[in-house]
Amino acid sequence: MASEMKRALVIVDVQNDFCPGGALPVPGGDAVIPFANSLVRHFVRKNLPIFFTRDWHPEDHCSFREQGGVWPPHCVRGTEGADFHPNLEVPEEAKVMSKATRSDTEAYSGFQDTDLAGELRMKGVEEIVVAGMATDYCVKETVLDGRKEGFEVTVVEGAIRGIDAKEGDIEKALGEMKQAGARFMPLHDIVPDVS
């Protein structure tokens, strides 16, 4: 495991549209927020890098049903649905990575068409700690790309939630992440002083 000094936190897509009441709610999605906030506070205290990914779609994004995609319109840039959940703590020094910003390109991974890998390398990061939504889409793809980019990846147990559009999707995603070499750890192993 990388020393803590080489760690960065990546919080994936904790946006209003993915929380209860949103356009594309992940069941129990807002349950990740207390975990995410504990992680954020810990990484702030340790002065370690923090990144937030977000869907930041144009109105005519290819993933939307009206354009032949599979999802209802969600996380359209500049709308309240695309905002981070109001209870999520987003420190000023954190970096926000906007993804799926082009109409013709789907991007579930926080690494796709962003400079996340470059930013992590520039800061000397060897391991990313991942929490957020959705387990079977953006979390999974971010974790798999993190491994492909050569980073150690730790997923925080309890700090992710999935959609399970097809029954078994979440379980399959967990298996894929583990097979790629991602570790799964409980929050208290990463944030020892959590209550």
C-alpha positions as CSV (number, residue, x, y, z in Angstrom):
1,M,0.0,0.0,0.0
2,A,1.2,3.5,-0.8
3,S,2.2,5.7,2.1
4,E,-0.5,8.1,3.1
5,M,1.5,11.0,1.8
6,K,1.0,9.6,-1.7
7,R,-2.8,9.3,-1.4
8,A,-5.5,11.3,-3.1
9,L,-9.3,11.3,-2.6
10,V,-11.7,11.0,-5.6
11,I,-15.4,11.6,-4.8
12,V,-17.5,10.5,-7.8
13,D,-20.6,12.3,-8.9
14,V,-22.4,13.1,-5.6
15,Q,-24.8,15.4,-7.5
16,N,-28.4,16.3,-6.9
17,D,-29.8,14.4,-9.9
18,F,-28.2,11.1,-8.6
19,C,-29.7,11.6,-5.1
20,P,-33.3,10.9,-4.0
21,G,-35.7,13.4,-5.7
22,G,-33.3,13.9,-8.7
23,A,-33.8,13.1,-12.3
24,L,-31.8,9.8,-12.2
25,P,-31.7,8.8,-8.5
26,V,-29.4,6.1,-7.3
27,P,-31.3,4.2,-4.6
28,G,-30.1,5.5,-1.2
29,G,-27.5,7.6,-3.0
30,D,-27.4,10.3,-0.4
31,A,-26.3,7.7,2.1
32,V,-22.7,8.1,0.7
33,I,-22.6,11.8,1.9
34,P,-21.6,11.2,5.5
35,F,-18.8,8.8,4.4
36,A,-17.6,11.3,1.8
37,N,-17.6,14.2,4.3
38,S,-15.6,12.1,6.8
39,L,-13.1,11.3,4.0
40,V,-12.9,14.9,2.9
41,R,-12.2,16.2,6.4
42,H,-9.5,13.6,6.9
43,F,-7.8,14.4,3.6
44,V,-8.0,18.2,4.4
45,R,-6.4,17.6,7.8
46,K,-3.6,15.6,6.2
47,N,-3.2,18.2,3.4
48,L,-3.7,15.5,0.8
49,P,-5.2,16.1,-2.7
50,I,-9.0,15.9,-3.1
51,F,-10.8,15.6,-6.4
52,F,-14.6,15.6,-7.2
53,T,-15.9,14.3,-10.5
54,R,-19.2,15.4,-11.9
55,D,-21.3,14.7,-15.0
56,W,-21.6,18.1,-16.8
57,H,-23.7,17.3,-19.8
58,P,-24.9,19.5,-22.6
59,E,-28.7,19.5,-23.1
60,D,-28.4,17.2,-26.2
61,H,-26.1,14.6,-24.6
62,C,-26.0,11.3,-26.4
63,S,-26.8,9.3,-23.2
64,F,-30.3,11.0,-23.0
65,R,-33.3,9.1,-24.3
66,E,-34.3,11.9,-26.7
67,Q,-30.9,11.4,-28.4
68,G,-31.3,7.6,-28.5
69,G,-29.5,7.0,-25.2
70,V,-30.7,5.0,-22.2
71,W,-31.0,7.6,-19.5
72,P,-33.5,10.5,-18.8
73,P,-31.8,13.9,-19.0
74,H,-29.7,14.5,-16.0
75,C,-26.8,16.6,-14.7
76,V,-27.2,19.2,-17.5
77,R,-24.5,21.7,-16.9
78,G,-25.5,24.9,-15.1
79,T,-28.7,23.3,-13.6
80,E,-29.5,22.6,-10.0
81,G,-29.5,18.9,-10.8
82,A,-25.9,19.1,-11.9
83,D,-24.9,20.8,-8.6
84,F,-23.2,18.8,-5.9
85,H,-25.6,17.8,-3.1
86,P,-25.9,20.7,-0.7
87,N,-24.8,18.5,2.3
88,L,-21.6,17.4,0.5
89,E,-18.5,19.3,1.8
90,V,-16.5,20.6,-1.1
91,P,-13.4,22.4,0.2
92,E,-12.1,25.4,-1.8
93,E,-8.7,23.7,-2.4
94,A,-10.4,20.6,-4.0
95,K,-10.3,20.2,-7.8
96,V,-13.5,19.5,-9.8
97,M,-13.2,17.3,-12.8
98,S,-16.2,17.7,-15.3
99,K,-16.8,14.8,-17.6
100,A,-19.2,13.8,-20.4
101,T,-19.1,17.5,-21.5
102,R,-19.4,16.7,-25.3
103,S,-22.8,15.9,-26.9
104,D,-21.4,13.0,-28.9
105,T,-19.3,11.2,-26.2
106,E,-20.4,9.2,-23.2
107,A,-17.9,9.3,-20.3
108,Y,-18.5,7.3,-17.1
109,S,-14.9,7.5,-15.9
110,G,-13.5,10.5,-14.1
111,F,-10.3,9.9,-16.2
112,Q,-12.0,10.1,-19.6
113,D,-11.4,13.3,-21.4
114,T,-10.2,15.0,-18.2
115,D,-6.7,15.7,-16.8
116,L,-7.3,13.7,-13.7
117,A,-4.4,11.3,-14.4
118,G,-2.0,14.2,-15.1
119,E,-3.0,16.1,-12.0
120,L,-2.5,13.0,-9.8
121,R,0.9,12.3,-11.3
122,M,1.9,15.9,-10.9
123,K,1.2,15.7,-7.2
124,G,3.1,12.4,-6.9
125,V,0.0,10.4,-6.1
126,E,0.4,6.6,-6.1
127,E,-3.0,5.6,-4.6
128,I,-6.5,6.9,-5.0
129,V,-9.3,6.4,-2.5
130,V,-12.7,6.3,-4.2
131,A,-16.2,6.9,-2.9
132,G,-19.5,8.0,-4.6
133,M,-22.0,6.9,-7.2
134,A,-22.9,4.8,-9.1
135,T,-21.1,1.6,-8.2
136,D,-22.0,-0.1,-11.5
137,Y,-21.2,2.9,-13.7
138,C,-19.1,5.9,-12.9
139,V,-17.4,4.4,-9.8
140,K,-16.6,1.2,-11.6
141,E,-15.2,2.9,-14.7
142,T,-13.2,5.4,-12.6
143,V,-11.7,2.6,-10.6
144,L,-10.9,0.5,-13.7
145,D,-9.3,3.5,-15.4
146,G,-7.3,4.3,-12.3
147,R,-5.8,0.8,-12.3
148,K,-5.1,1.1,-16.1
149,E,-3.3,4.4,-15.4
150,G,-1.1,2.5,-12.9
151,F,-2.6,3.8,-9.6
152,E,-3.3,1.7,-6.5
153,V,-7.0,2.0,-5.9
154,T,-8.9,1.7,-2.7
155,V,-12.7,1.7,-2.7
156,V,-14.4,2.7,0.6
157,E,-16.9,0.1,1.7
158,G,-20.3,1.6,2.5
159,A,-19.3,4.8,0.7
160,I,-20.6,3.7,-2.7
161,R,-24.1,3.1,-4.0
162,G,-25.3,1.5,-7.3
163,I,-28.3,1.5,-9.6
164,D,-28.6,-2.3,-10.5
165,A,-30.5,-1.4,-13.7
166,K,-30.2,-5.1,-14.5
167,E,-30.2,-7.2,-11.3
168,G,-26.7,-8.4,-10.6
169,D,-25.0,-5.3,-12.1
170,I,-23.7,-4.1,-8.8
171,E,-22.3,-7.5,-7.8
172,K,-20.7,-7.8,-11.3
173,A,-19.2,-4.4,-11.0
174,L,-17.7,-5.2,-7.6
175,G,-16.2,-8.3,-9.0
176,E,-14.7,-6.5,-12.0
177,M,-13.1,-3.9,-9.7
178,K,-11.6,-6.6,-7.4
179,Q,-10.3,-8.5,-10.4
180,A,-8.6,-5.4,-11.7
181,G,-6.7,-5.2,-8.4
182,A,-8.8,-2.6,-6.5
183,R,-8.9,-3.1,-2.7
184,F,-12.0,-2.6,-0.6
185,M,-11.6,-1.1,2.9
186,P,-14.0,0.1,5.6
187,L,-14.0,3.8,6.4
188,H,-12.4,3.4,9.8
189,D,-9.3,1.8,8.3
190,I,-8.8,4.9,6.3
191,V,-10.1,7.5,8.8
192,P,-9.1,5.9,12.1
193,D,-10.6,8.7,14.2
194,V,-14.1,8.5,12.6
195,S,-16.9,8.1,15.1
